[in-house]
């Protein structure tokens, strides 16, 4: 989109035995509505079928999303901070490992930056 800047940092971590986790932090720049770049943002609730279980809900004021494969595929855990930052972990590991990858980051520090660099 013209004139709108989005920043993204990505990294992949592996154990050398075939298990890996991709970690991604997206900064929407505080532009209203851009947090909706994630397809699940704004849709709270649950979905369950024979392929996956998915849940999006507010936890402690933050939007939290998790998608768990029932077929051994990729799982995903994500959280929105300060209505600006999307922190997501994805990989063929269990959901607790993904949740830990996200929650072990300094989320309060990142969330405290929600007004940094935002034009008023």
C-alpha positions as CSV (number, residue, x, y, z in Angstrom):
1,X,0.0,0.0,0.0
2,X,1.4,3.4,-1.0
3,X,2.8,5.4,1.9
4,X,2.3,2.8,4.5
5,X,5.3,1.0,6.0
6,X,5.2,-2.4,7.6
7,X,8.3,-3.9,9.2
8,X,8.8,-7.6,9.7
9,X,11.6,-9.6,11.4
10,X,11.7,-13.4,10.9
11,X,13.9,-16.2,12.2
12,X,13.9,-20.0,12.1
13,X,15.2,-22.1,14.8
14,X,15.8,-25.9,14.6
15,X,17.1,-28.7,16.7
16,X,19.1,-30.4,13.8
17,X,16.8,-33.4,13.9
18,X,14.1,-32.0,11.6
19,X,12.1,-30.0,14.1
20,X,12.0,-26.2,13.5
21,X,10.1,-23.2,14.6
22,X,9.7,-20.0,12.6
23,X,9.3,-16.9,14.7
24,X,7.9,-13.7,13.1
25,X,7.3,-10.2,14.5
26,X,5.3,-7.8,12.4
27,X,5.1,-4.1,13.1
28,X,2.1,-2.5,11.4
29,X,3.4,0.9,12.3
30,X,0.3,1.8,14.3
31,X,-1.7,2.4,11.1
32,X,-5.4,1.8,12.1
33,X,-6.7,-1.4,10.7
34,X,-3.4,-2.8,9.5
35,X,-3.3,-5.3,12.4
36,X,-6.0,-7.1,10.3
37,X,-3.2,-8.3,8.0
38,X,-3.5,-11.6,9.9
39,X,-6.5,-13.4,8.5
40,X,-7.7,-14.3,12.1
41,X,-7.6,-10.9,13.6
42,X,-11.0,-9.6,14.5
43,X,-12.6,-13.0,14.5
44,X,-12.9,-14.3,18.0
45,X,-14.2,-17.8,18.5
46,X,-13.4,-21.4,17.9
47,X,-13.3,-23.7,14.8
48,X,-12.8,-27.4,14.9
49,X,-12.8,-29.9,12.1
50,X,-11.0,-33.2,11.2
51,X,-7.9,-31.3,10.1
52,X,-7.4,-28.6,12.8
53,X,-8.6,-26.9,15.9
54,X,-8.4,-23.1,15.9
55,X,-9.2,-20.6,18.7
56,X,-8.9,-16.8,18.8
57,X,-9.7,-14.9,22.0
58,X,-8.7,-12.0,24.2
59,X,-6.4,-12.9,27.0
60,X,-5.4,-10.1,29.4
61,X,-6.5,-7.5,26.8
62,X,-4.4,-9.1,24.1
63,X,-5.7,-10.9,21.1
64,X,-4.4,-14.5,21.1
65,X,-4.7,-17.0,18.3
66,X,-3.7,-20.7,18.1
67,X,-4.2,-23.3,15.4
68,X,-3.4,-26.9,16.1
69,X,-3.1,-29.5,13.3
70,X,-4.8,-32.8,13.9
71,X,-2.9,-34.5,11.1
72,X,0.6,-33.8,12.2
73,X,1.1,-30.7,10.2
74,X,2.2,-27.2,11.2
75,X,0.8,-25.5,14.3
76,X,0.6,-21.8,15.0
77,X,0.5,-19.5,18.0
78,X,0.3,-15.7,17.7
79,X,-0.5,-12.7,19.9
80,X,-1.3,-9.0,19.1
81,X,0.5,-6.4,21.2
82,X,-0.6,-2.8,21.6
83,X,-3.0,-3.2,18.6
84,X,0.2,-2.8,16.6
85,X,2.6,-5.8,16.8
86,X,1.9,-9.3,15.7
87,X,4.2,-11.9,17.2
88,X,3.8,-15.4,15.7
89,X,5.5,-18.8,16.0
90,X,4.8,-21.6,13.6
91,X,6.2,-25.1,13.1
92,X,5.7,-28.8,13.2
93,X,6.2,-28.9,17.0
94,X,3.5,-29.0,19.8
95,X,1.5,-25.9,20.6
96,X,3.2,-25.5,24.0
97,X,6.6,-25.2,22.4
98,X,5.2,-22.5,20.1
99,X,3.5,-20.7,23.0
100,X,6.7,-20.8,24.9
101,X,8.7,-19.4,21.9
102,X,6.4,-16.3,21.9
103,X,5.8,-15.8,25.6
104,X,9.5,-16.1,26.5
105,X,10.1,-12.9,24.5
106,X,10.0,-9.6,26.3
107,X,6.4,-8.9,25.3
108,X,5.8,-6.1,27.7
109,X,8.8,-4.2,26.4
110,X,7.6,-4.6,22.8
111,X,4.1,-3.6,23.8
112,X,5.4,-0.5,25.5
113,X,6.8,0.7,22.1
114,X,3.3,0.9,20.6
115,X,3.4,4.7,20.3
116,X,7.1,4.9,19.1
117,X,7.4,6.3,15.6
118,X,3.7,6.8,15.2
119,X,2.6,10.0,13.5
120,X,0.0,11.8,15.5
